């Protein structure tokens, strides 16, 4: 990977974060920031103007030199890593395809780390951040993966869910009664999974919506998708996951999510739907 790369389009998000780190440190000039980090003033100026994306190593070095918090440092490094991957793999294309499960998990974690609002809709499986360990294991053991790889993927999925405990993030999940009724594992696994979602739904930074059975559909997503603020949409496709970064493409998924939210119920009404489905599982023989 190159140490850094000039870009024709300003990357305002990473530039703003770099300036925030310098402001938080009480460093008034790029000259002083450069001295602390061992960079030239010109390099700091280009980074803060969005004309140059630092390598992940340089991003970490800069953040540490200016005393940034661990959370800000992770966010900055994740943004740098993601931008370098995008431009190495697909420039000037506007969509890339991730085929490796391990690479996909890593890239998703970077998108989550750099995002303030994460929104998820999946019609066939409960979103990964909401999954219990039993549910995750049932999903991954349904195929032909060897046990060590199953264990590694379960651990990676659980590690991703730790972001639900980190400050600075908001979450919106839209579920259907169909995905909740698609049994993964035993009825007892599904009861515990639904109870877990119900518990999470009480958190003020996390919204869980449920589209009730029988609601007239007014939008027809062809597949599930994840939204990271309004900068990236990740869409499941055959053979991997597609990453959309072009604003026009992402805007279509933003509009689709808004339409799905209008079909869903939230808060106590959503918890009522979850309770009813859990009770149905309890009644199964």
C-alpha positions, 0 to 999 in steps of 0.5 A: 500500500502506498504511504499516501495518495493525492486525490482529485476530490477533497475528502471532507470527512477525514479532513474535518477529523484531522482538524478536530484532532488538532483543535482538541490538542490546542495546536494552533498551526499546521507547522506545530502539528507537523513538528509533533508528528514528524510531518512537513507543514505542507503535508499537514496542510494538504491533509487538512484541506482534503487534497491528500489522504494519509496512510493508515500508519501516518493517520495513527502517528498523527493522532497519537502525536496530538494526543487524540483519544483512542476512539478518535484514533481508531476512527481516523485510521479506519477512514484512511484505510477505507479510502485507500482501499477504495481508490486502489481497488476501483478508481474511478469506478463508483462501486466495488465488490468484496468477495472475501468474508474476512475482508468484508468483516474488516471493511464493515468494521471500518465503515462502522467505526467512521460512521455516526449513524448506521442503518440496516435492513435485511429481509432474510437474516437478522442484522449481524450487530443484533445477533446472539452467539447462538444465532451466529453459530447456527448461521455459519454451521449451516454450510460446509465451513470447517469448525475453526473457521466457524469459530473465527467468524463467530468471534469476529461477528461478536467483536463487531457488536461491541460498537453498540457499546461505544459512544458517538454512534446511532443505530436504526434497524428495520426488521420484518416479521418474516425475518423474525419468523424464519427460524434459525436453530431451535425455537429456544434459540429464536426466543433468546434472539428475540429477547436480546433484540427487545432488550437492545431496543430500550437503548436511547441510541438504538432504534428497532423497527418491525414491519408487522405482518399484513402491512401493505408493501409500498417499497420492494428492496431486492436485497438487504443493505447497510447504510453508513451515514450517507457516504456508503451503502453496502448491498448483499449480492451473489458472490459477495457484497457491493460497496456504493460510494457515489452520492447518487447511488447512496441516495437511492438507498437512503430513500428506500430506508425512509420508505421502509421506516414508514411501514415499520412500528417502533418503541413499545409497538415494535416490542409488542410485535417481538413479544408476540413472535417470541410467544409463538416460538414458545408454543412450538413443540 
